[in-house]
């Protein structure tokens, strides 16, 4: 294997590991937070049906929760497209189901 190919393989492994350990869990966490903001806004809107200012605050929480979910889903989609473009799809699939066939070497750090 030539040094250029070895460097490309190392870079691909590094990017896959960063995706697996940092980016995907962070995106999932932020999606959870956005969902909680959305649910909080819905509850706030329903409970304060007689108070117009409190309902307006609930509407704002609902709006920002939806915006947060859209942004996080978009970030996840962009990350998936980038992974497919750079040939990291198999590694990402192994991140979802590590016991699948061919995944025994996917998470080995060399």
C-alpha positions, 0 to 999 in steps of 0.5 A: 500500500502506498503512503497516499493510500495509507493516509487516505485510509487513516483519514477515513477512519478518523472521520468515521470515529469522529462521526461515531463518537462525537457528531451523531451523539451530539446531534441526537442530544440536540434533537432531544432538547429541541423536542423537549422545547416543542413539548414544553411549548405545547403544554404551556399553550394548552395549560394557559388557554385563558392567558394570551401572553402565556399562550404567546410564550407557548407559541414561541417555544413551539416555533423554536422547537420545530426550528431546532428539529428541522436544523438537527434533521438537516445536519444529520442528513448533510452528515449522511450525504457527506459520509456516503460521498467519502465512502464511509457508509459501511462504517456508519451502518456498523455504528447503528448495528455493530453486530452486523456481518462485516462490522467486526473490524469497523471499530478497531483502532490501529 
